[in-house]
Amino acid sequence: MFTEEIKGKEVIDKDGNAIGIVKDLMITRIGRVTHLVLTPAGLIEKIKGKEYLIEFQYVGAIEDVVMLTETNEEIDEEKKELERGKKTKEKSSEQTEREYKCPECEKTFSTEKGLHIHQGEVHK
């Protein structure tokens, strides 16, 4: 019943700017709402023809309209920061997974510098 009640409602950000109209909801298998699927309107109308996702965590209240706890710009900035964090984690995990092997004794090192120090000290 909740999904049918929220579909078609206007979504506004914390400053009262129209963001879109709820087209659908993304729901997990256990029935937890994760995202609102919006048809863009107002400030984000420039992306017409595309659906726009808002994480349900940003929903502050559902009355005649769906009111968000942040502005659209703040939500977009948080998404960008999360994406930057994911990319940084991916890069660091790639770097830590790489091993440098000494060709003389086959000992492995996590950094190229460590390998060079080893070679200079052990295999002079």
N, C-alpha and C positions, 0 to 999 in steps of 0.2 A: 504494500500500500504506500509506503514512504516514497518509493521511486516514482510512482505515478503522481504523487502530490508535488514533488519538487520539479519534475519536468515541465518546461515552459516558463519557469519563473525567471525574472530578470536577476542578474548578478551585478552587484555594485561593490566597489572597493571601499575602504574605510573613509575616503574623502567624498564619497557619494557619486563617484564617476561610474557610468554604465560600462560594464566589461563585456557582457554577452547575455545570452539566454541559454538556460540549461536544456541541452538536447538529450543527454543521456547521462548515466552514471557508470563508472567502472567499479565492479563489486567483486570481492574475492569469493572463493568457493564457500567460505563459511559465512558469507553475507555481510562482510565489512566493506563499507564504501571507501574507496581509495582516492578517486578523482571525480570531478565534475567534467563532463564533456560539454563544451559551450559552442554555440554559434556566435561568432564575434559580433560585437556592437560597440557603439560609442568610441572610446579611446583606441580600441584595437581593431576597428572596422577595416583598417588597411590590409588585414590578412583575410579578406573575404574569400569564401570558398574553402577555407580550411577550418578544421575544428581546433579548438583551443582547450588544453587541459589545465585544470587548476586542482592542486592537491587538496583533498578534503580537510586537511589540517588547518587550512586558511579560512574555513567557514566559521564565522563567529555566531551567526544567528540565521534562522530560516523563519521568515514571517511571510508578508506579502511579497517580499523580495529575499534573495539570498545575500546576506551581508558578509563581506570578507573582513578579516582582522588587519589586513595590510593593503597598501596601494598596489596597483598592478606593477609599477616600477620596482617596488621593494620585493615583490614575489619573483620577478624576472631576475633581479640582482642576486637573490638567494640561490636561484637555480644555477646561475652562472658560477657562483662561488662553489657550489657543490660539485659542479662539473669540473672546475679547475682542481678541486681537491682530489677527485677521482683520477684525473690525468696525472697529478703529482704522485699519487699512490702507485699507479700503474708503472710510471717511470722508475720510481724507487724500487719496486719489486723486481723490475727487469734488471736493474743494476745489481741488486743483491743476489740474484739468481746466477749471474755470470761468474764463471770461475776462470782463473788464470793458472795454467799448469806449467810447472818448471820442466823443460825438456830434458834436463839432466837427471833429476831424481824423482820426477813426477809428483812432487808435492804440490798441492793446490792452494791458491790464495784468492781472496775475495776482491782484491784490487790489483791493478797493474803495477802500482807503486810498490805494493807489498812483494810482488814477484821480483821486481828489479832490486829491491833491497836484499832479498834472499839471495839472488844470484850474485850480487856484489860481495856479500859477506861469506857465503858458503862455498861458492864455486869460482873463486878468484883465479 
